[in-house]
Amino acid sequence: MQMATRFVTTYECDASENFKQTYLDSRKEDIVVIKSPVGMPGRAIKNAFLDEISQGKRKPFKCPYHCIITCDYKKSSYCIAFALINAKKGNFSHGFAFAGENAHRAKEIISVKELKEGLKLEKKPRMVVYHDLDHLAGTWSDKDYSEFQKKVADFEKIDKDLW
């Protein structure tokens, strides 16, 4: 299960309030799939920065990072690292927010504790796993064991005529 998007709109998330507000203000139709400069698709919340990129406008930059070999920064319209850093800081004129397809469903900023309670993600005790069959027999008293042994005693005898 992947749930990073849902944790963005929590008090504990270190993204700027503006970043979180972008999630809260988004609508279903604002969630779009883009091709990033590294060549991979990703979901993002549509904004003016992405509109300009889709219109072919280039955001000038120098590449100090060379963070991934699949990024051809000489042909790219923008630097993904700069865009994401700017977005985290809330500067959406130079960035955008990646988001899951249900980002638009976030309607308020809550604590992680409240989120976990709402999702019922509290840790549950693990079921004990047995590697033998003892757990199938249940708990036997000495009397139960003795009666069982009497009933199966004949199984222990070998019929020499059969062998």
C-alpha positions in Angstrom: 0.0 0.0 0.0 1.3 3.4 -0.9 0.0 6.4 1.1 2.5 9.2 0.9 -0.1 11.7 -0.6 -2.4 11.4 2.4 0.3 12.3 4.8 1.1 15.6 3.1 -1.8 17.3 4.6 -0.8 16.6 8.2 0.7 19.0 10.7 3.8 16.8 10.9 4.6 17.1 7.2 7.5 19.5 6.7 6.3 20.9 3.4 5.2 24.6 3.5 1.7 25.6 4.3 1.3 26.8 0.7 2.3 23.3 -0.5 -0.3 21.7 1.7 -2.9 24.3 0.6 -2.3 23.2 -3.0 -3.5 19.7 -2.1 -6.5 21.1 -0.2 -7.5 23.4 -3.1 -7.1 20.7 -5.8 -9.9 19.2 -7.7 -10.1 15.8 -9.4 -9.5 17.3 -12.8 -6.4 19.1 -11.5 -4.5 15.8 -11.0 -2.6 15.2 -14.3 0.1 12.8 -15.5 3.2 14.6 -16.7 6.5 13.4 -18.2 9.3 14.5 -16.0 12.8 15.5 -17.2 14.1 12.2 -16.0 11.8 10.5 -18.6 9.3 9.0 -16.2 5.6 9.8 -15.8 4.3 11.1 -12.6 1.0 12.6 -11.2 1.1 16.2 -10.4 -1.3 19.0 -9.4 -1.8 21.2 -12.4 -0.7 24.8 -12.1 0.7 27.7 -14.1 4.2 26.3 -14.1 3.1 23.0 -15.7 0.8 24.9 -18.1 3.8 26.9 -19.4 5.9 23.7 -19.7 3.1 22.0 -21.7 3.0 25.0 -24.0 6.7 24.4 -24.8 8.1 27.3 -22.7 11.5 26.6 -21.3 12.5 27.6 -17.8 16.2 28.5 -18.0 18.4 26.8 -15.5 21.9 25.5 -14.9 22.2 21.9 -13.7 24.3 21.7 -10.5 23.0 18.3 -9.5 23.3 15.8 -12.4 21.1 13.8 -10.1 20.0 11.0 -12.5 21.5 9.9 -15.8 18.2 9.7 -17.7 17.8 13.5 -17.3 19.1 15.3 -20.4 19.3 18.7 -18.8 20.4 20.3 -22.1 17.1 19.4 -23.7 14.8 19.6 -20.7 12.4 22.5 -20.2 13.1 22.7 -16.5 15.2 21.2 -13.6 13.1 18.7 -11.6 15.2 19.2 -8.5 14.7 23.0 -8.6 11.0 22.6 -9.3 10.5 20.2 -6.4 12.6 22.2 -4.0 10.7 25.4 -4.9 7.3 23.5 -4.5 8.3 22.2 -1.1 9.0 25.8 -0.1 5.6 26.9 -1.5 7.1 28.7 -4.5 4.8 27.4 -7.3 5.8 30.0 -9.9 8.9 27.9 -10.2 7.6 24.5 -9.2 4.8 22.0 -8.9 3.6 19.3 -6.5 3.7 15.7 -7.3 0.6 14.0 -5.9 -1.3 10.7 -5.9 -4.5 10.5 -7.9 -6.7 11.0 -4.8 -4.9 14.2 -3.6 -8.1 16.1 -4.2 -9.8 14.2 -1.5 -7.8 15.9 1.3 -10.0 18.6 2.8 -8.2 19.6 6.0 -4.9 19.5 7.8 -4.9 17.0 10.6 -2.4 15.2 12.8 -0.9 11.9 11.8 -2.6 10.4 14.9 -6.0 11.5 13.6 -5.2 10.2 10.2 -4.2 6.8 11.5 -7.3 6.6 13.7 -9.5 7.5 10.7 -7.8 4.8 8.6 -7.8 2.3 11.4 -4.0 1.8 11.0 -3.3 1.2 14.7 -1.0 -1.7 15.3 -2.8 -4.9 15.9 -1.3 -7.8 17.9 0.2 -10.4 15.5 -1.3 -13.8 15.4 1.0 -16.5 16.8 2.3 -18.7 14.0 3.0 -22.3 14.9 5.3 -24.6 13.1 3.8 -27.8 14.4 0.4 -29.3 15.0 0.1 -28.8 18.7 -2.2 -25.9 18.4 -4.7 -28.1 16.5 -5.1 -30.5 19.4 -6.0 -27.8 21.9 -5.1 -28.1 25.6 -5.5 -31.5 27.0 -5.8 -32.4 30.6 -3.9 -35.4 32.0 -7.2 -37.4 32.0 -7.9 -36.5 28.3 -4.4 -37.6 27.4 -4.7 -40.9 29.3 -8.1 -41.7 27.6 -6.6 -40.9 24.2 -3.6 -43.1 24.8 -5.9 -46.1 25.8 -8.0 -45.7 22.6 -4.9 -45.6 20.3 -2.9 -48.2 22.1 -4.0 -50.9 19.6 -2.4 -48.9 16.8 1.0 -49.4 18.5 0.7 -53.2 18.3 2.2 -55.0 15.2 0.2 -57.9 13.8 3.0 -60.4 13.0 0.7 -62.4 10.7 0.4 -59.3 8.4 4.1 -58.8 8.3 
